[in-house]
Amino acid sequence: MPNTKQCAKRLRQDTKRQARNNYVKKTIKTLSKKMKSDIPVEEKTELINRVYSELDKAAKKGVIHKRTASRRKSRIASYLNKLKETPATENQ
């Protein structure tokens, strides 16, 4: 329980920020899981732009570190590139 008005305000601000940060993180996780699901590769190529956008926004707002966003974007891109290569080699 806060003892001063200053501490009470800080508690309110922290609660709001925590809710906002959790929403952004949850959105990123959901989109990342959707990338790994059984949707066609064409839909994944469209979805990757949205994932990139969300990661960049989260890094810009300070929800996640900019290198974390970069690392996740890199891993998603390499995953998508592997998927694109796999059907081409199987058909030959």
Phi and psi restraints in degrees (range 20) as a CNS / XPLOR table:
assign (resid 1 and name C) (resid 2 and name N)
       (resid 2 and name CA) (resid 2 and name C) 1.0 -69.8 20.0 2
assign (resid 2 and name N) (resid 2 and name CA)
       (resid 2 and name C) (resid 3 and name N) 1.0 143.9 20.0 2
assign (resid 2 and name C) (resid 3 and name N)
       (resid 3 and name CA) (resid 3 and name C) 1.0 -93.4 20.0 2
assign (resid 3 and name N) (resid 3 and name CA)
       (resid 3 and name C) (resid 4 and name N) 1.0 -25.9 20.0 2
assign (resid 3 and name C) (resid 4 and name N)
       (resid 4 and name CA) (resid 4 and name C) 1.0 -122.1 20.0 2
assign (resid 4 and name N) (resid 4 and name CA)
       (resid 4 and name C) (resid 5 and name N) 1.0 167.1 20.0 2
assign (resid 4 and name C) (resid 5 and name N)
       (resid 5 and name CA) (resid 5 and name C) 1.0 -63.6 20.0 2
assign (resid 5 and name N) (resid 5 and name CA)
       (resid 5 and name C) (resid 6 and name N) 1.0 -36.6 20.0 2
assign (resid 5 and name C) (resid 6 and name N)
       (resid 6 and name CA) (resid 6 and name C) 1.0 -61.9 20.0 2
assign (resid 6 and name N) (resid 6 and name CA)
       (resid 6 and name C) (resid 7 and name N) 1.0 -44.4 20.0 2
assign (resid 6 and name C) (resid 7 and name N)
       (resid 7 and name CA) (resid 7 and name C) 1.0 -68.0 20.0 2
assign (resid 7 and name N) (resid 7 and name CA)
       (resid 7 and name C) (resid 8 and name N) 1.0 -34.9 20.0 2
assign (resid 7 and name C) (resid 8 and name N)
       (resid 8 and name CA) (resid 8 and name C) 1.0 -65.2 20.0 2
assign (resid 8 and name N) (resid 8 and name CA)
       (resid 8 and name C) (resid 9 and name N) 1.0 -42.5 20.0 2
assign (resid 8 and name C) (resid 9 and name N)
       (resid 9 and name CA) (resid 9 and name C) 1.0 -64.3 20.0 2
assign (resid 9 and name N) (resid 9 and name CA)
       (resid 9 and name C) (resid 10 and name N) 1.0 -43.2 20.0 2
assign (resid 9 and name C) (resid 10 and name N)
       (resid 10 and name CA) (resid 10 and name C) 1.0 -59.4 20.0 2
assign (resid 10 and name N) (resid 10 and name CA)
       (resid 10 and name C) (resid 11 and name N) 1.0 -40.9 20.0 2
assign (resid 10 and name C) (resid 11 and name N)
       (resid 11 and name CA) (resid 11 and name C) 1.0 -63.2 20.0 2
assign (resid 11 and name N) (resid 11 and name CA)
       (resid 11 and name C) (resid 12 and name N) 1.0 -42.6 20.0 2
assign (resid 11 and name C) (resid 12 and name N)
       (resid 12 and name CA) (resid 12 and name C) 1.0 -63.8 20.0 2
assign (resid 12 and name N) (resid 12 and name CA)
       (resid 12 and name C) (resid 13 and name N) 1.0 -43.6 20.0 2
assign (resid 12 and name C) (resid 13 and name N)
       (resid 13 and name CA) (resid 13 and name C) 1.0 -64.0 20.0 2
assign (resid 13 and name N) (resid 13 and name CA)
       (resid 13 and name C) (resid 14 and name N) 1.0 -43.9 20.0 2
assign (resid 13 and name C) (resid 14 and name N)
       (resid 14 and name CA) (resid 14 and name C) 1.0 -62.4 20.0 2
assign (resid 14 and name N) (resid 14 and name CA)
       (resid 14 and name C) (resid 15 and name N) 1.0 -38.2 20.0 2
assign (resid 14 and name C) (resid 15 and name N)
       (resid 15 and name CA) (resid 15 and name C) 1.0 -64.1 20.0 2
assign (resid 15 and name N) (resid 15 and name CA)
       (resid 15 and name C) (resid 16 and name N) 1.0 -43.0 20.0 2
assign (resid 15 and name C) (resid 16 and name N)
       (resid 16 and name CA) (resid 16 and name C) 1.0 -64.7 20.0 2
assign (resid 16 and name N) (resid 16 and name CA)
       (resid 16 and name C) (resid 17 and name N) 1.0 -45.8 20.0 2
assign (resid 16 and name C) (resid 17 and name N)
       (resid 17 and name CA) (resid 17 and name C) 1.0 -63.4 20.0 2
assign (resid 17 and name N) (resid 17 and name CA)
       (resid 17 and name C) (resid 18 and name N) 1.0 -40.2 20.0 2
assign (resid 17 and name C) (resid 18 and name N)
       (resid 18 and name CA) (resid 18 and name C) 1.0 -62.5 20.0 2
assign (resid 18 and name N) (resid 18 and name CA)
       (resid 18 and name C) (resid 19 and name N) 1.0 -42.7 20.0 2
assign (resid 18 and name C) (resid 19 and name N)
       (resid 19 and name CA) (resid 19 and name C) 1.0 -63.8 20.0 2
assign (resid 19 and name N) (resid 19 and name CA)
       (resid 19 and name C) (resid 20 and name N) 1.0 -42.9 20.0 2
assign (resid 19 and name C) (resid 20 and name N)
       (resid 20 and name CA) (resid 20 and name C) 1.0 -65.1 20.0 2
assign (resid 20 and name N) (resid 20 and name CA)
       (resid 20 and name C) (resid 21 and name N) 1.0 -44.6 20.0 2
assign (resid 20 and name C) (resid 21 and name N)
       (resid 21 and name CA) (resid 21 and name C) 1.0 -64.3 20.0 2
assign (resid 21 and name N) (resid 21 and name CA)
       (resid 21 and name C) (resid 22 and name N) 1.0 -41.1 20.0 2
assign (resid 21 and name C) (resid 22 and name N)
       (resid 22 and name CA) (resid 22 and name C) 1.0 -64.3 20.0 2
assign (resid 22 and name N) (resid 22 and name CA)
       (resid 22 and name C) (resid 23 and name N) 1.0 -37.1 20.0 2
assign (resid 22 and name C) (resid 23 and name N)
       (resid 23 and name CA) (resid 23 and name C) 1.0 -63.8 20.0 2
assign (resid 23 and name N) (resid 23 and name CA)
       (resid 23 and name C) (resid 24 and name N) 1.0 -44.7 20.0 2
assign (resid 23 and name C) (resid 24 and name N)
       (resid 24 and name CA) (resid 24 and name C) 1.0 -65.0 20.0 2
assign (resid 24 and name N) (resid 24 and name CA)
       (resid 24 and name C) (resid 25 and name N) 1.0 -44.7 20.0 2
assign (resid 24 and name C) (resid 25 and name N)
       (resid 25 and name CA) (resid 25 and name C) 1.0 -63.2 20.0 2
assign (resid 25 and name N) (resid 25 and name CA)
       (resid 25 and name C) (resid 26 and name N) 1.0 -40.0 20.0 2
assign (resid 25 and name C) (resid 26 and name N)
       (resid 26 and name CA) (resid 26 and name C) 1.0 -64.4 20.0 2
assign (resid 26 and name N) (resid 26 and name CA)
       (resid 26 and name C) (resid 27 and name N) 1.0 -40.4 20.0 2
assign (resid 26 and name C) (resid 27 and name N)
       (resid 27 and name CA) (resid 27 and name C) 1.0 -62.6 20.0 2
assign (resid 27 and name N) (resid 27 and name CA)
       (resid 27 and name C) (resid 28 and name N) 1.0 -43.2 20.0 2
assign (resid 27 and name C) (resid 28 and name N)
       (resid 28 and name CA) (resid 28 and name C) 1.0 -63.5 20.0 2
assign (resid 28 and name N) (resid 28 and name CA)
       (resid 28 and name C) (resid 29 and name N) 1.0 -44.5 20.0 2
assign (resid 28 and name C) (resid 29 and name N)
       (resid 29 and name CA) (resid 29 and name C) 1.0 -62.7 20.0 2
assign (resid 29 and name N) (resid 29 and name CA)
       (resid 29 and name C) (resid 30 and name N) 1.0 -41.9 20.0 2
assign (resid 29 and name C) (resid 30 and name N)
       (resid 30 and name CA) (resid 30 and name C) 1.0 -62.6 20.0 2
assign (resid 30 and name N) (resid 30 and name CA)
       (resid 30 and name C) (resid 31 and name N) 1.0 -45.3 20.0 2
assign (resid 30 and name C) (resid 31 and name N)
       (resid 31 and name CA) (resid 31 and name C) 1.0 -65.9 20.0 2
assign (resid 31 and name N) (resid 31 and name CA)
       (resid 31 and name C) (resid 32 and name N) 1.0 -37.6 20.0 2
assign (resid 31 and name C) (resid 32 and name N)
       (resid 32 and name CA) (resid 32 and name C) 1.0 -65.5 20.0 2
assign (resid 32 and name N) (resid 32 and name CA)
       (resid 32 and name C) (resid 33 and name N) 1.0 -40.6 20.0 2
assign (resid 32 and name C) (resid 33 and name N)
       (resid 33 and name CA) (resid 33 and name C) 1.0 -66.6 20.0 2
assign (resid 33 and name N) (resid 33 and name CA)
       (resid 33 and name C) (resid 34 and name N) 1.0 -35.6 20.0 2
assign (resid 33 and name C) (resid 34 and name N)
       (resid 34 and name CA) (resid 34 and name C) 1.0 -65.0 20.0 2
assign (resid 34 and name N) (resid 34 and name CA)
       (resid 34 and name C) (resid 35 and name N) 1.0 -34.6 20.0 2
assign (resid 34 and name C) (resid 35 and name N)
       (resid 35 and name CA) (resid 35 and name C) 1.0 -62.8 20.0 2
assign (resid 35 and name N) (resid 35 and name CA)
       (resid 35 and name C) (resid 36 and name N) 1.0 -35.3 20.0 2
assign (resid 35 and name C) (resid 36 and name N)
       (resid 36 and name CA) (resid 36 and name C) 1.0 -85.5 20.0 2
assign (resid 36 and name N) (resid 36 and name CA)
       (resid 36 and name C) (resid 37 and name N) 1.0 -5.6 20.0 2
assign (resid 36 and name C) (resid 37 and name N)
       (resid 37 and name CA) (resid 37 and name C) 1.0 -77.5 20.0 2
assign (resid 37 and name N) (resid 37 and name CA)
       (resid 37 and name C) (resid 38 and name N) 1.0 -175.1 20.0 2
assign (resid 37 and name C) (resid 38 and name N)
       (resid 38 and name CA) (resid 38 and name C) 1.0 -91.4 20.0 2
assign (resid 38 and name N) (resid 38 and name CA)
       (resid 38 and name C) (resid 39 and name N) 1.0 41.6 20.0 2
assign (resid 38 and name C) (resid 39 and name N)
       (resid 39 and name CA) (resid 39 and name C) 1.0 -89.9 20.0 2
assign (resid 39 and name N) (resid 39 and name CA)
       (resid 39 and name C) (resid 40 and name N) 1.0 157.6 20.0 2
assign (resid 39 and name C) (resid 40 and name N)
       (resid 40 and name CA) (resid 40 and name C) 1.0 -63.0 20.0 2
assign (resid 40 and name N) (resid 40 and name CA)
       (resid 40 and name C) (resid 41 and name N) 1.0 157.0 20.0 2
assign (resid 40 and name C) (resid 41 and name N)
       (resid 41 and name CA) (resid 41 and name C) 1.0 -62.9 20.0 2
assign (resid 41 and name N) (resid 41 and name CA)
       (resid 41 and name C) (resid 42 and name N) 1.0 -33.1 20.0 2
assign (resid 41 and name C) (resid 42 and name N)
       (resid 42 and name CA) (resid 42 and name C) 1.0 -62.6 20.0 2
assign (resid 42 and name N) (resid 42 and name CA)
       (resid 42 and name C) (resid 43 and name N) 1.0 -41.0 20.0 2
assign (resid 42 and name C) (resid 43 and name N)
       (resid 43 and name CA) (resid 43 and name C) 1.0 -68.8 20.0 2
assign (resid 43 and name N) (resid 43 and name CA)
       (resid 43 and name C) (resid 44 and name N) 1.0 -33.7 20.0 2
assign (resid 43 and name C) (resid 44 and name N)
       (resid 44 and name CA) (resid 44 and name C) 1.0 -67.5 20.0 2
assign (resid 44 and name N) (resid 44 and name CA)
       (resid 44 and name C) (resid 45 and name N) 1.0 -35.1 20.0 2
assign (resid 44 and name C) (resid 45 and name N)
       (resid 45 and name CA) (resid 45 and name C) 1.0 -67.3 20.0 2
assign (resid 45 and name N) (resid 45 and name CA)
       (resid 45 and name C) (resid 46 and name N) 1.0 -31.6 20.0 2
assign (resid 45 and name C) (resid 46 and name N)
       (resid 46 and name CA) (resid 46 and name C) 1.0 -74.8 20.0 2
assign (resid 46 and name N) (resid 46 and name CA)
       (resid 46 and name C) (resid 47 and name N) 1.0 -35.7 20.0 2
assign (resid 46 and name C) (resid 47 and name N)
       (resid 47 and name CA) (resid 47 and name C) 1.0 -71.9 20.0 2
assign (resid 47 and name N) (resid 47 and name CA)
       (resid 47 and name C) (resid 48 and name N) 1.0 -27.5 20.0 2
assign (resid 47 and name C) (resid 48 and name N)
       (resid 48 and name CA) (resid 48 and name C) 1.0 -63.2 20.0 2
assign (resid 48 and name N) (resid 48 and name CA)
       (resid 48 and name C) (resid 49 and name N) 1.0 -32.8 20.0 2
assign (resid 48 and name C) (resid 49 and name N)
       (resid 49 and name CA) (resid 49 and name C) 1.0 -64.5 20.0 2
assign (resid 49 and name N) (resid 49 and name CA)
       (resid 49 and name C) (resid 50 and name N) 1.0 -38.7 20.0 2
assign (resid 49 and name C) (resid 50 and name N)
       (resid 50 and name CA) (resid 50 and name C) 1.0 -68.3 20.0 2
assign (resid 50 and name N) (resid 50 and name CA)
       (resid 50 and name C) (resid 51 and name N) 1.0 -39.4 20.0 2
assign (resid 50 and name C) (resid 51 and name N)
       (resid 51 and name CA) (resid 51 and name C) 1.0 -63.6 20.0 2
assign (resid 51 and name N) (resid 51 and name CA)
       (resid 51 and name C) (resid 52 and name N) 1.0 -45.5 20.0 2
assign (resid 51 and name C) (resid 52 and name N)
       (resid 52 and name CA) (resid 52 and name C) 1.0 -57.8 20.0 2
assign (resid 52 and name N) (resid 52 and name CA)
       (resid 52 and name C) (resid 53 and name N) 1.0 -44.1 20.0 2
assign (resid 52 and name C) (resid 53 and name N)
       (resid 53 and name CA) (resid 53 and name C) 1.0 -61.8 20.0 2
assign (resid 53 and name N) (resid 53 and name CA)
       (resid 53 and name C) (resid 54 and name N) 1.0 -46.5 20.0 2
assign (resid 53 and name C) (resid 54 and name N)
       (resid 54 and name CA) (resid 54 and name C) 1.0 -64.2 20.0 2
assign (resid 54 and name N) (resid 54 and name CA)
       (resid 54 and name C) (resid 55 and name N) 1.0 -40.8 20.0 2
assign (resid 54 and name C) (resid 55 and name N)
       (resid 55 and name CA) (resid 55 and name C) 1.0 -64.8 20.0 2
assign (resid 55 and name N) (resid 55 and name CA)
       (resid 55 and name C) (resid 56 and name N) 1.0 -42.0 20.0 2
assign (resid 55 and name C) (resid 56 and name N)
       (resid 56 and name CA) (resid 56 and name C) 1.0 -64.7 20.0 2
assign (resid 56 and name N) (resid 56 and name CA)
       (resid 56 and name C) (resid 57 and name N) 1.0 -41.5 20.0 2
assign (resid 56 and name C) (resid 57 and name N)
       (resid 57 and name CA) (resid 57 and name C) 1.0 -64.1 20.0 2
assign (resid 57 and name N) (resid 57 and name CA)
       (resid 57 and name C) (resid 58 and name N) 1.0 -41.7 20.0 2
assign (resid 57 and name C) (resid 58 and name N)
       (resid 58 and name CA) (resid 58 and name C) 1.0 -64.3 20.0 2
assign (resid 58 and name N) (resid 58 and name CA)
       (resid 58 and name C) (resid 59 and name N) 1.0 -40.1 20.0 2
assign (resid 58 and name C) (resid 59 and name N)
       (resid 59 and name CA) (resid 59 and name C) 1.0 -67.9 20.0 2
assign (resid 59 and name N) (resid 59 and name CA)
       (resid 59 and name C) (resid 60 and name N) 1.0 -38.6 20.0 2
assign (resid 59 and name C) (resid 60 and name N)
       (resid 60 and name CA) (resid 60 and name C) 1.0 -65.4 20.0 2
assign (resid 60 and name N) (resid 60 and name CA)
       (resid 60 and name C) (resid 61 and name N) 1.0 -38.1 20.0 2
assign (resid 60 and name C) (resid 61 and name N)
       (resid 61 and name CA) (resid 61 and name C) 1.0 -81.3 20.0 2
assign (resid 61 and name N) (resid 61 and name CA)
       (resid 61 and name C) (resid 62 and name N) 1.0 -11.5 20.0 2
assign (resid 61 and name C) (resid 62 and name N)
       (resid 62 and name CA) (resid 62 and name C) 1.0 89.3 20.0 2
assign (resid 62 and name N) (resid 62 and name CA)
       (resid 62 and name C) (resid 63 and name N) 1.0 12.0 20.0 2
assign (resid 62 and name C) (resid 63 and name N)
       (resid 63 and name CA) (resid 63 and name C) 1.0 -69.4 20.0 2
assign (resid 63 and name N) (resid 63 and name CA)
       (resid 63 and name C) (resid 64 and name N) 1.0 -43.5 20.0 2
assign (resid 63 and name C) (resid 64 and name N)
       (resid 64 and name CA) (resid 64 and name C) 1.0 -126.5 20.0 2
assign (resid 64 and name N) (resid 64 and name CA)
       (resid 64 and name C) (resid 65 and name N) 1.0 161.8 20.0 2
assign (resid 64 and name C) (resid 65 and name N)
       (resid 65 and name CA) (resid 65 and name C) 1.0 -73.0 20.0 2
assign (resid 65 and name N) (resid 65 and name CA)
       (resid 65 and name C) (resid 66 and name N) 1.0 150.8 20.0 2
assign (resid 65 and name C) (resid 66 and name N)
       (resid 66 and name CA) (resid 66 and name C) 1.0 -65.6 20.0 2
assign (resid 66 and name N) (resid 66 and name CA)
       (resid 66 and name C) (resid 67 and name N) 1.0 -31.8 20.0 2
assign (resid 66 and name C) (resid 67 and name N)
       (resid 67 and name CA) (resid 67 and name C) 1.0 -73.4 20.0 2
assign (resid 67 and name N) (resid 67 and name CA)
       (resid 67 and name C) (resid 68 and name N) 1.0 -30.6 20.0 2
assign (resid 67 and name C) (resid 68 and name N)
       (resid 68 and name CA) (resid 68 and name C) 1.0 -64.8 20.0 2
assign (resid 68 and name N) (resid 68 and name CA)
       (resid 68 and name C) (resid 69 and name N) 1.0 -43.8 20.0 2
assign (resid 68 and name C) (resid 69 and name N)
       (resid 69 and name CA) (resid 69 and name C) 1.0 -62.2 20.0 2
assign (resid 69 and name N) (resid 69 and name CA)
       (resid 69 and name C) (resid 70 and name N) 1.0 -43.5 20.0 2
assign (resid 69 and name C) (resid 70 and name N)
       (resid 70 and name CA) (resid 70 and name C) 1.0 -63.0 20.0 2
assign (resid 70 and name N) (resid 70 and name CA)
       (resid 70 and name C) (resid 71 and name N) 1.0 -42.8 20.0 2
assign (resid 70 and name C) (resid 71 and name N)
       (resid 71 and name CA) (resid 71 and name C) 1.0 -63.1 20.0 2
assign (resid 71 and name N) (resid 71 and name CA)
       (resid 71 and name C) (resid 72 and name N) 1.0 -43.9 20.0 2
assign (resid 71 and name C) (resid 72 and name N)
       (resid 72 and name CA) (resid 72 and name C) 1.0 -66.5 20.0 2
assign (resid 72 and name N) (resid 72 and name CA)
       (resid 72 and name C) (resid 73 and name N) 1.0 -39.1 20.0 2
assign (resid 72 and name C) (resid 73 and name N)
       (resid 73 and name CA) (resid 73 and name C) 1.0 -62.7 20.0 2
assign (resid 73 and name N) (resid 73 and name CA)
       (resid 73 and name C) (resid 74 and name N) 1.0 -41.1 20.0 2
assign (resid 73 and name C) (resid 74 and name N)
       (resid 74 and name CA) (resid 74 and name C) 1.0 -64.1 20.0 2
assign (resid 74 and name N) (resid 74 and name CA)
       (resid 74 and name C) (resid 75 and name N) 1.0 -43.3 20.0 2
assign (resid 74 and name C) (resid 75 and name N)
       (resid 75 and name CA) (resid 75 and name C) 1.0 -67.4 20.0 2
assign (resid 75 and name N) (resid 75 and name CA)
       (resid 75 and name C) (resid 76 and name N) 1.0 -38.0 20.0 2
assign (resid 75 and name C) (resid 76 and name N)
       (resid 76 and name CA) (resid 76 and name C) 1.0 -67.2 20.0 2
assign (resid 76 and name N) (resid 76 and name CA)
       (resid 76 and name C) (resid 77 and name N) 1.0 -40.8 20.0 2
assign (resid 76 and name C) (resid 77 and name N)
       (resid 77 and name CA) (resid 77 and name C) 1.0 -64.9 20.0 2
assign (resid 77 and name N) (resid 77 and name CA)
       (resid 77 and name C) (resid 78 and name N) 1.0 -42.6 20.0 2
assign (resid 77 and name C) (resid 78 and name N)
       (resid 78 and name CA) (resid 78 and name C) 1.0 -66.8 20.0 2
assign (resid 78 and name N) (resid 78 and name CA)
       (resid 78 and name C) (resid 79 and name N) 1.0 -36.4 20.0 2
assign (resid 78 and name C) (resid 79 and name N)
       (resid 79 and name CA) (resid 79 and name C) 1.0 -62.0 20.0 2
assign (resid 79 and name N) (resid 79 and name CA)
       (resid 79 and name C) (resid 80 and name N) 1.0 -44.8 20.0 2
assign (resid 79 and name C) (resid 80 and name N)
       (resid 80 and name CA) (resid 80 and name C) 1.0 -66.9 20.0 2
assign (resid 80 and name N) (resid 80 and name CA)
       (resid 80 and name C) (resid 81 and name N) 1.0 -39.0 20.0 2
assign (resid 80 and name C) (resid 81 and name N)
       (resid 81 and name CA) (resid 81 and name C) 1.0 -65.0 20.0 2
assign (resid 81 and name N) (resid 81 and name CA)
       (resid 81 and name C) (resid 82 and name N) 1.0 -37.7 20.0 2
assign (resid 81 and name C) (resid 82 and name N)
       (resid 82 and name CA) (resid 82 and name C) 1.0 -63.7 20.0 2
assign (resid 82 and name N) (resid 82 and name CA)
       (resid 82 and name C) (resid 83 and name N) 1.0 -40.2 20.0 2
assign (resid 82 and name C) (resid 83 and name N)
       (resid 83 and name CA) (resid 83 and name C) 1.0 -64.4 20.0 2
assign (resid 83 and name N) (resid 83 and name CA)
       (resid 83 and name C) (resid 84 and name N) 1.0 -38.7 20.0 2
assign (resid 83 and name C) (resid 84 and name N)
       (resid 84 and name CA) (resid 84 and name C) 1.0 -68.7 20.0 2
assign (resid 84 and name N) (resid 84 and name CA)
       (resid 84 and name C) (resid 85 and name N) 1.0 -34.1 20.0 2
assign (resid 84 and name C) (resid 85 and name N)
       (resid 85 and name CA) (resid 85 and name C) 1.0 -75.9 20.0 2
assign (resid 85 and name N) (resid 85 and name CA)
       (resid 85 and name C) (resid 86 and name N) 1.0 -36.8 20.0 2
assign (resid 85 and name C) (resid 86 and name N)
       (resid 86 and name CA) (resid 86 and name C) 1.0 -58.3 20.0 2
assign (resid 86 and name N) (resid 86 and name CA)
       (resid 86 and name C) (resid 87 and name N) 1.0 -52.0 20.0 2
assign (resid 86 and name C) (resid 87 and name N)
       (resid 87 and name CA) (resid 87 and name C) 1.0 -63.7 20.0 2
assign (resid 87 and name N) (resid 87 and name CA)
       (resid 87 and name C) (resid 88 and name N) 1.0 -31.4 20.0 2
assign (resid 87 and name C) (resid 88 and name N)
       (resid 88 and name CA) (resid 88 and name C) 1.0 -66.7 20.0 2
assign (resid 88 and name N) (resid 88 and name CA)
       (resid 88 and name C) (resid 89 and name N) 1.0 -39.5 20.0 2
assign (resid 88 and name C) (resid 89 and name N)
       (resid 89 and name CA) (resid 89 and name C) 1.0 -75.3 20.0 2
assign (resid 89 and name N) (resid 89 and name CA)
       (resid 89 and name C) (resid 90 and name N) 1.0 -29.8 20.0 2
assign (resid 89 and name C) (resid 90 and name N)
       (resid 90 and name CA) (resid 90 and name C) 1.0 -71.7 20.0 2
assign (resid 90 and name N) (resid 90 and name CA)
       (resid 90 and name C) (resid 91 and name N) 1.0 -31.1 20.0 2
assign (resid 90 and name C) (resid 91 and name N)
       (resid 91 and name CA) (resid 91 and name C) 1.0 -75.0 20.0 2
assign (resid 91 and name N) (resid 91 and name CA)
       (resid 91 and name C) (resid 92 and name N) 1.0 -22.0 20.0 2
